[in-house]
Each structure stands twice: as C-alpha cells, then as structure tokens.
Amino acid sequence: MASKNDSIQKTLTVAFLLCLVCAMVVASAAVMLKPLQETNKALDRKKNILAAAGMLDETLSIEEQFEKVTPKVINLKTGEFTDEYTAENFDLKKVATNPETSKKLSPKEDIAKIQRRADYAVVYLVKQDGELDKVILPVHGYGLWSTLYGFIALENDTNTIAGLGFYEHGETPGLGGEVDNPRWKAQWPGKKVYREGEAAIQLIKGTVDSSRDGAKWQVDGLAGATLTGNGVTYMLRFWLGEMGYQTFLEKLRNGEV
C-alpha cells in the first residue's frame, strides 16, 4: 500500500513540476516576444493607414513610406491640436473608458453604437511641398456582429474621400465581410462627405445610379448585408459629424489649426 501511495505522490509531484516549468517557459516567451509583437502591431497599423489613403506601395518599406505621415493628437471638443497626449503614448481604449476624458453618448447621439466617445483622437496628416495633401482619420462603429475599426482618408479639401479601409471586424465572410473586397473599396475615392454642412455619405440598397442627384454621396450597398451597410453609414456620419471630426476638419480647411 505504501509503495502504491509513493507512486501516486511521485506522479503528482512530477506533473506539478512539469506544469510549473511549462508555465515559466510560456511566461518568459510572452515577456520576450512582447516588444516584437508591439513592433509588428505598430507596423500593421501604419500599413493600414497608408492603404486607406491609397499610398501603400508593397515594394517599399512601410517605415520609409510612413515618413510622409505626421500623427497628431486632437481634442474633439475644441477641434484643435493638443499636447495633453503624444501620438506614441495615446491609448484610445484607456481614454475612451475614463469618464474624465470621454463622453457617455445618449441613444440619439450614439448612432455608431460605441457607447462612449473619447474626447481625444490621433489623426494623420500627409503633406506635399509643405501643403496639406490628405488627412487620415480613425473610425469605429458597430456593424451586424462586431465593431468595425478602420481609417477614412480625405483629400485636402476635407470633403472628398481618398479611401476607406477596415483593419479589424467580425462580419460574415461573403456578406458584411465584403467591406474588405477591393472592388467595393475602389468605389470610395472621389465620393463626397458633406452636403449643405451635414455628413451625407451613405451606403444604399443596390447599385448607385451615377446620373441621379446625390450619387456623389452614395456607395453601393453590400448584398445581403443591409445591417452591416447601415452600420458603416452611421459610423461614418457619426465620426464625420459634429460629435466626431467635423469641427476639426472645418478649422483645418480654414487654416485655423
């Protein structure tokens, strides 16, 4: 009986030590790999910013291409640049969940279904020969199954869309997931945002008739994914409206920032 108990005890001891060693190895690997993961995450973000603006060249270094882009933190309440944060240390989730640095949205305000809007955001400016060429804005909002995260790029008139792209979402492949389809994304450049001072860009059901009034504010809908399409429309209208970047864009256009 004693021999049997000793055997069980030894087995449990070996199993415990093995688990402990494995846990230490995994923890050490996670710590050592974290800097590399953060570097890759930052590189992927830069790639998505460039792609949204139609500036990505797969044959060139991402870092080299991103030298044309200047990240700046803005205060969404004032529409002005701020030095309260730097683009490098800005943590959107942390800012958005802090009641002191965010706004809880009412149901009427929250058309993008994000619940809270951070009072600050990082925007990306592209200049050519010292003049503004493009401005790239982060956007997010709820689709059918998930929150979509992406970037919309505007030309220097701050009204003409240069491109749109999403880097994270959980929409249904072949339906709402068609937001990643290059053919669908190719419709966005040249479309307009504002009409009589209001964000009017929208996805419609079916195909845009270019001969009809309003076509330049419209993009083809996503077949079989009406709710995702509505989510994209409301997300863009929110972020390009008064609760989002509109004040900043007006000041940028008028040379006030």
C-alpha positions as CSV (number, residue, x, y, z in Angstrom):
1,M,0.0,0.0,0.0
2,A,2.8,2.4,0.9
3,S,4.6,1.7,-2.4
4,K,1.4,2.5,-4.2
5,N,0.9,5.8,-2.4
6,D,4.5,6.7,-3.0
7,S,4.0,6.1,-6.7
8,I,0.9,8.4,-6.8
9,Q,2.8,11.1,-4.9
10,K,5.7,10.9,-7.2
11,T,3.4,11.1,-10.3
12,L,1.6,14.2,-8.9
13,T,5.0,15.8,-8.0
14,V,6.4,15.2,-11.5
15,A,3.2,16.5,-13.1
16,F,3.3,19.6,-10.9
17,L,6.9,20.3,-11.6
18,L,6.3,19.8,-15.3
19,C,3.4,22.2,-15.3
20,L,5.5,24.8,-13.4
21,V,8.3,24.5,-15.9
22,C,5.9,24.9,-18.8
23,A,4.3,27.9,-17.2
24,M,7.7,29.5,-16.7
25,V,8.7,28.9,-20.3
26,V,5.4,30.3,-21.6
27,A,5.6,33.4,-19.4
28,S,9.2,34.0,-20.3
29,A,8.4,33.7,-24.0
30,A,5.5,36.1,-23.7
31,V,7.7,38.7,-22.0
32,M,10.5,38.3,-24.5
33,L,8.1,38.4,-27.5
34,K,6.1,41.4,-26.3
35,P,8.4,44.0,-27.8
36,L,8.3,42.2,-31.2
37,Q,4.6,41.9,-31.0
38,E,4.2,45.6,-30.3
39,T,6.5,46.5,-33.1
40,N,4.5,44.3,-35.6
41,K,1.3,45.8,-34.3
42,A,2.5,49.3,-34.9
43,L,3.8,48.4,-38.3
44,D,0.5,46.8,-39.3
45,R,-1.3,50.0,-38.2
46,K,0.9,52.1,-40.3
47,K,0.3,49.8,-43.3
48,N,-3.5,50.1,-42.9
49,I,-3.2,53.9,-42.6
50,L,-1.2,54.0,-45.9
51,A,-3.6,51.6,-47.6
52,A,-6.7,53.7,-46.6
53,A,-5.1,56.7,-48.2
54,G,-4.1,54.9,-51.4
55,M,-0.5,55.4,-50.6
56,L,0.7,51.9,-49.9
57,D,3.4,50.5,-52.2
58,E,4.1,46.9,-51.4
59,T,7.6,47.1,-52.9
60,L,8.8,49.7,-50.5
61,S,9.5,49.8,-46.7
62,I,6.4,50.7,-44.6
63,E,8.6,52.8,-42.4
64,E,10.0,54.7,-45.3
65,Q,6.6,55.4,-46.8
66,F,5.2,56.5,-43.4
67,E,7.8,59.2,-43.2
68,K,5.3,61.3,-45.2
69,V,2.7,60.9,-42.5
70,T,2.6,63.1,-39.3
71,P,0.4,61.8,-36.4
72,K,-1.2,64.5,-34.3
73,V,-3.5,64.3,-31.3
74,I,-6.6,66.5,-31.4
75,N,-9.2,67.5,-28.8
76,L,-12.5,66.6,-30.4
77,K,-14.4,69.1,-28.2
78,T,-12.4,72.1,-29.5
79,G,-11.3,70.7,-32.9
80,E,-7.7,71.8,-32.1
81,F,-4.4,70.0,-31.7
82,T,-3.4,69.3,-28.1
83,D,-0.2,68.4,-26.3
84,E,-2.0,66.6,-23.4
85,Y,-1.0,63.4,-25.1
86,T,1.5,62.3,-27.7
87,A,0.6,60.1,-30.6
88,E,3.1,57.5,-29.3
89,N,1.6,57.1,-25.8
90,F,-2.0,57.6,-26.8
91,D,-4.2,54.7,-25.7
92,L,-7.7,55.0,-27.2
93,K,-9.4,52.3,-25.1
94,K,-8.0,53.8,-21.9
95,V,-9.1,57.4,-22.8
96,A,-12.5,56.2,-24.0
97,T,-13.3,54.4,-20.8
98,N,-12.2,57.2,-18.5
99,P,-15.2,59.4,-17.6
100,E,-12.9,62.4,-17.3
101,T,-11.6,62.0,-20.8
102,S,-14.7,60.7,-22.6
103,K,-18.3,61.4,-23.2
104,K,-21.2,59.0,-22.5
105,L,-23.4,59.2,-25.5
106,S,-27.2,59.3,-25.4
107,P,-29.2,56.9,-27.6
108,K,-29.9,59.8,-30.0
109,E,-26.2,60.7,-30.2
110,D,-24.9,57.2,-30.4
111,I,-25.7,56.3,-34.0
112,A,-22.4,54.4,-34.3
113,K,-23.3,52.3,-31.2
114,I,-20.0,52.9,-29.4
115,Q,-21.5,54.0,-26.0
116,R,-18.6,56.4,-25.1
117,R,-16.7,58.7,-27.3
118,A,-13.1,59.6,-26.3
119,D,-12.5,63.4,-26.1
120,Y,-9.2,62.9,-28.0
121,A,-8.1,61.2,-31.1
122,V,-5.0,60.7,-33.2
123,V,-5.2,62.0,-36.8
124,Y,-2.7,61.6,-39.5
125,L,-1.6,64.4,-41.8
126,V,0.1,64.0,-45.2
127,K,1.9,67.0,-46.6
128,Q,3.4,67.6,-50.0
129,D,5.7,70.5,-50.6
130,G,4.7,71.9,-47.3
131,E,1.0,71.9,-48.1
132,L,-1.7,69.6,-46.7
133,D,-2.3,66.7,-49.2
134,K,-4.5,64.3,-47.2
135,V,-5.9,63.8,-43.7
136,I,-6.5,60.2,-42.4
137,L,-9.0,59.7,-39.6
138,P,-9.6,56.6,-37.4
139,V,-13.2,55.4,-37.2
140,H,-15.1,52.7,-35.5
141,G,-18.7,51.6,-35.0
142,Y,-20.9,48.6,-34.7
143,G,-22.0,46.5,-37.8
144,L,-24.1,43.4,-37.5
145,W,-21.9,41.1,-35.4
146,S,-18.9,43.2,-34.4
147,T,-17.3,46.6,-34.0
148,L,-15.5,47.6,-37.2
149,Y,-12.2,49.5,-36.9
150,G,-10.7,51.4,-39.8
151,F,-9.5,54.6,-41.4
152,I,-11.1,57.0,-43.8
153,A,-8.8,59.3,-45.8
154,L,-9.9,62.7,-47.1
155,E,-8.3,64.9,-49.7
156,N,-7.0,68.4,-48.7
157,D,-10.5,69.9,-49.2
158,T,-11.5,67.8,-46.2
159,N,-14.7,66.8,-48.1
160,T,-13.5,64.4,-50.9
161,I,-12.8,60.9,-49.8
162,A,-9.4,59.5,-50.8
163,G,-10.1,56.0,-49.5
164,L,-11.6,53.8,-46.8
165,G,-10.3,50.6,-45.2
166,F,-11.0,48.4,-42.2
167,Y,-8.3,46.5,-40.3
168,E,-10.5,44.7,-37.7
169,H,-14.0,43.3,-37.7
170,G,-16.0,40.1,-37.2
171,E,-18.6,40.5,-40.0
172,T,-19.8,37.5,-42.0
173,P,-17.4,36.5,-44.8
174,G,-19.1,36.9,-48.2
175,L,-21.7,39.3,-46.8
176,G,-20.7,42.0,-44.3
177,G,-17.2,40.9,-44.7
178,E,-17.3,42.3,-48.2
179,V,-16.1,45.6,-46.7
180,D,-12.7,44.1,-47.4
181,N,-13.4,43.5,-51.1
182,P,-11.0,45.7,-53.2
183,R,-13.7,46.2,-55.8
184,W,-16.1,47.6,-53.2
185,K,-13.4,49.8,-51.6
186,A,-12.5,51.1,-55.0
187,Q,-15.8,53.0,-55.1
188,W,-14.9,55.3,-52.3
189,P,-12.2,57.6,-53.8
190,G,-13.9,60.8,-55.2
191,K,-17.1,60.5,-53.1
192,K,-18.1,63.5,-51.1
193,V,-18.8,63.7,-47.4
194,Y,-20.7,66.9,-46.7
195,R,-23.9,68.2,-48.3
196,E,-25.2,71.6,-47.1
197,G,-23.0,71.3,-44.0
198,E,-24.1,67.8,-42.9
199,A,-22.3,64.5,-43.3
200,A,-24.4,62.9,-46.1
201,I,-22.2,59.9,-47.2
202,Q,-24.1,56.7,-47.2
203,L,-24.4,53.1,-48.5
204,I,-27.6,52.5,-50.4
205,K,-29.5,49.4,-51.3
206,G,-28.4,48.1,-54.7
207,T,-26.2,50.0,-57.1
208,V,-25.6,53.7,-57.3
209,D,-27.1,55.4,-60.4
210,S,-24.4,58.0,-61.3
211,S,-26.9,60.0,-63.3
212,R,-29.1,60.8,-60.3
213,D,-28.8,63.7,-57.9
214,G,-26.9,62.7,-54.8
215,A,-24.8,59.9,-56.4
216,K,-21.6,61.5,-55.4
217,W,-22.6,61.0,-51.7
218,Q,-23.6,57.3,-52.3
219,V,-21.8,54.0,-52.4
220,D,-23.2,50.6,-53.5
221,G,-24.6,48.6,-50.7
222,L,-23.4,45.2,-49.5
223,A,-25.5,42.5,-51.0
224,G,-27.3,40.5,-48.3
225,A,-25.7,42.6,-45.5
226,T,-28.0,45.5,-45.0
227,L,-27.3,45.9,-41.3
228,T,-23.5,46.0,-41.8
229,G,-24.1,48.6,-44.6
230,N,-26.2,50.7,-42.2
231,G,-23.5,50.3,-39.6
232,V,-20.9,51.7,-41.9
233,T,-23.2,54.6,-42.9
234,Y,-23.9,55.5,-39.3
235,M,-20.3,55.1,-38.2
236,L,-19.1,57.5,-40.9
237,R,-21.8,60.0,-40.3
238,F,-21.0,60.0,-36.6
239,W,-17.3,60.4,-36.9
240,L,-17.5,63.0,-39.7
241,G,-20.3,64.8,-37.9
242,E,-20.5,67.2,-35.0
243,M,-19.7,64.5,-32.4
244,G,-16.6,63.5,-34.3
245,Y,-14.1,65.3,-36.5
246,Q,-16.3,68.0,-38.2
247,T,-15.1,70.9,-36.1
248,F,-11.5,69.9,-36.6
249,L,-12.0,69.5,-40.3
250,E,-13.6,72.9,-40.6
251,K,-10.7,74.5,-38.8
252,L,-8.2,72.6,-40.8
253,R,-9.9,73.7,-44.0
254,N,-9.9,77.3,-42.9
255,G,-6.3,77.3,-41.8
256,E,-7.2,77.8,-38.1
257,V,-5.2,74.8,-36.9
